């Protein structure tokens, strides 16, 4: 992590992010997090949130939730107005029925590209997988309240669920399931620091299903929804959205060799019909990945 990002994240972890003119009433955003505030995976969504609000021109403050919240708990708290009013999550029919989505994918669809974590002694387990039927005998691990569970199961794949992200790492290490599909956005950070020495990144397979990470707010929270929509649209128009995305993920896209892997395409029956798949500005073109 370079010095500039370290300073930024340290400030974010310790203080509310304040961007309001003197005397103005700021829009207070308390985001749900499922990671410690020190975790580097919070950097990108928080910077995108700050960029959107800055571009919106609306005075704002940003605070983290007091403690980490699993996705299900975060959704419930936002719906009921209990302490948090924003989260980011993969969209689904259920999620969009519960909360109001800002339909601009923060991940440019990259969250739908999945690479497996494996136990080191089974590092070549997926080398012979060429079609979904070859993957079917193996069991994937996922969070019990993640939309991915229904997607994998609907494509004929076996899934064992756990309650938390860290529990899933331990379950994989203990042989409770065979592989842990992680998004390209996540996997580059998850084995840093030697915290899971028994695990390795699979070198052979790439799973893909159409997916998007959105900001979500409470239904009826029009002030926050409009600010986010306006700010993200302006960031897309002036290039600052893509600049931030590639600042974080250009190296990851290159080093994960997306184009060199066996690609298995899965259906996503939970993808809402309103997903803006036709807007090419919003999505990563895999043909250009790694250039």
Secondary structure, DSSP 8 states (H G I E B T S, - for coil): --HHHHHHHHHHHHS-EEE--TT---EEEEE--SS-TT-TTHHHHHHHHHHHHHHHT--EEEEE-SS---HHHHHHHHHTTSS--EEEEE--HHHHHHSEEE-S-TTTTGGGEEEEEEEGGGTTTTTT--SHHHHTTSEEEEETT-THHHHHHHTT-EEEEESSHHHHHHHHHTTSSSBEEEEHHHHHHHTGGGTTTTEEE-SSEEEE----EEEEE-TT-HHHHHHHHHHHHHHHHHTHHHHHHHHHHHHHHHHTTGGGSEEEE---TTS-TT--TT-GGGS--GGGTT-
